[in-house]
Amino acid sequence: MESLFSIFLLFVAAIVAILTYMYVPSMPVIALTTASAVALAAGVWWHWTQFSQDYRTSTWQESFRNYASYVMVFAVIVLSYGFYVLVYSGSSLQTYAAQAITSAREVGTRVTATIASGTSRAAAALTAEEEAVPASRNFAANRNPGRNRSANFLT
């Protein structure tokens, strides 16, 4: 009976995985976040209703309460030292961070130069096109006040 039950659970897990793979990517993030928060709250509430008596009668951790302040001071000291090593000393992480910053700046410079050159070429092409159109035709085309100007740029 136990092996049959485990096969059934594997089947249910496979169905849930397929449904999750099919539907979760198309769901909005806010819906997933809300559903996750509700599921977490329901799980915590259910867990507390099931095991609250066990938590009340458990006493093995009471002996650790005397050492809690020492553990917190030790954790603050270790984290402070780690922060000092990471930020102020010459660790290898600083060289990686400097390389990442340099790479990001170079890419930003290239993208900016590409956008600027594309913009200047487009402006030059538009200027050359306007100079090729006779002034009387250009004036006549602009006399229609009811047309949608943004639609003309897209066509």
C-alpha positions as CSV (number, residue, x, y, z in Angstrom):
1,M,0.0,0.0,0.0
2,E,2.9,2.4,0.8
3,S,4.4,2.1,-2.7
4,L,1.0,2.7,-4.3
5,F,0.5,5.8,-2.2
6,S,4.0,7.2,-3.3
7,I,3.2,6.6,-7.0
8,F,-0.1,8.5,-6.5
9,L,1.8,11.4,-4.8
10,L,4.3,11.4,-7.7
11,F,1.4,11.6,-10.2
12,V,-0.1,14.5,-8.3
13,A,3.2,16.3,-8.2
14,A,3.6,15.8,-11.9
15,I,0.2,17.2,-12.6
16,V,0.9,20.2,-10.4
17,A,4.3,20.8,-12.1
18,I,2.7,20.7,-15.6
19,L,-0.1,23.1,-14.6
20,T,2.5,25.4,-13.0
21,Y,4.7,25.3,-16.1
22,M,1.7,26.1,-18.3
23,Y,-0.1,28.8,-16.3
24,V,2.4,30.6,-14.0
25,P,4.5,32.3,-16.8
26,S,1.4,34.0,-18.2
27,M,0.1,35.2,-14.8
28,P,0.8,38.8,-13.7
29,V,3.4,39.3,-11.0
30,I,0.9,41.0,-8.6
31,A,-1.4,38.0,-8.8
32,L,1.5,35.6,-8.1
33,T,2.7,37.8,-5.2
34,T,-0.8,38.0,-3.7
35,A,-1.4,34.3,-4.1
36,S,2.0,33.6,-2.5
37,A,1.3,35.9,0.5
38,V,-2.1,34.4,1.1
39,A,-0.7,30.8,0.8
40,L,2.1,31.7,3.3
41,A,-0.3,33.3,5.8
42,A,-2.6,30.2,5.5
43,G,0.3,27.9,5.9
44,V,1.6,29.7,9.0
45,W,-1.9,29.8,10.5
46,W,-2.4,26.1,9.8
47,H,1.0,25.2,11.2
48,W,0.4,27.2,14.4
49,T,-3.1,25.6,15.0
50,Q,-1.6,22.2,14.5
51,F,1.6,22.5,16.6
52,S,0.9,25.3,19.1
53,Q,0.6,22.9,22.0
54,D,4.0,21.4,21.1
55,Y,5.6,24.8,21.0
56,R,4.1,25.7,24.4
57,T,5.4,22.5,26.1
58,S,8.8,22.5,24.5
59,T,11.5,23.6,26.9
60,W,14.8,22.4,25.5
61,Q,15.6,25.8,24.0
62,E,15.1,27.7,27.3
63,S,18.8,27.0,28.3
64,F,20.0,28.9,25.2
65,R,18.1,32.1,26.3
66,N,21.0,33.0,28.6
67,Y,23.5,33.1,25.7
68,A,21.4,35.1,23.3
69,S,23.1,38.4,24.0
70,Y,26.6,37.0,23.6
71,V,25.6,35.4,20.2
72,M,24.2,38.7,19.0
73,V,27.4,40.6,20.0
74,F,29.6,37.9,18.3
75,A,27.4,38.2,15.1
76,V,27.8,42.0,15.1
77,I,31.5,41.7,15.5
78,V,31.9,39.1,12.7
79,L,29.7,41.0,10.3
80,S,31.5,44.3,11.0
81,Y,34.9,42.6,10.4
82,G,33.5,41.1,7.2
83,F,32.3,44.5,6.0
84,Y,35.7,46.0,6.8
85,V,37.5,43.3,4.8
86,L,35.1,43.6,1.9
87,V,35.2,47.4,1.7
88,Y,38.4,48.7,3.1
89,S,41.0,46.1,2.4
90,G,42.4,45.1,-1.0
91,S,40.3,42.0,-1.5
92,S,39.8,40.3,-4.8
93,L,36.1,41.4,-4.7
94,Q,37.2,45.0,-5.1
95,T,39.0,44.2,-8.3
96,Y,36.0,42.4,-9.7
97,A,33.8,45.3,-8.7
98,A,36.2,47.8,-10.4
99,Q,36.2,45.6,-13.6
100,A,32.4,45.5,-13.6
101,I,32.1,49.3,-13.2
102,T,34.7,49.8,-16.0
103,S,32.9,47.4,-18.3
104,A,29.5,49.1,-17.6
105,R,31.0,52.5,-18.3
106,E,32.5,51.3,-21.6
107,V,29.2,49.8,-22.7
108,G,27.4,52.9,-21.7
109,T,29.8,55.1,-23.8
110,R,29.4,52.8,-26.8
111,V,25.6,52.8,-26.6
112,T,25.6,56.6,-26.2
113,A,27.9,57.0,-29.2
114,T,25.7,54.6,-31.3
115,I,22.5,56.5,-30.4
116,A,24.1,59.9,-31.1
117,S,25.4,58.8,-34.5
118,G,22.1,57.2,-35.4
119,T,20.2,60.4,-34.3
120,S,22.5,62.6,-36.3
121,R,22.2,60.4,-39.4
122,A,18.4,60.4,-39.1
123,A,18.4,64.2,-38.7
124,A,20.7,64.6,-41.7
125,A,18.4,62.3,-43.8
126,L,15.3,64.2,-42.8
127,T,17.0,67.5,-43.6
128,A,18.1,66.3,-47.0
129,E,14.6,65.0,-47.7
130,E,13.0,68.3,-46.8
131,E,15.4,70.2,-49.0
132,A,14.5,68.0,-51.9
133,V,10.8,68.8,-51.6
134,P,9.8,72.1,-53.3
135,A,8.7,74.8,-50.9
136,S,5.3,75.2,-52.4
137,R,4.5,71.5,-52.1
138,N,5.8,71.4,-48.5
139,F,3.6,74.5,-47.7
140,A,0.5,72.9,-49.3
141,A,1.0,69.6,-47.4
142,N,1.0,71.5,-44.1
143,R,-2.2,73.4,-44.7
144,N,-4.4,70.6,-43.4
145,P,-5.0,71.4,-39.7
146,G,-7.1,68.3,-39.1
147,R,-4.6,65.6,-39.9
148,N,-2.9,63.4,-37.3
149,R,0.8,64.4,-37.4
150,S,2.0,61.4,-35.4
151,A,0.4,59.0,-37.8
152,N,2.4,60.6,-40.7
153,F,5.7,59.9,-39.0
154,L,4.9,56.2,-38.7
155,T,4.0,55.6,-42.4
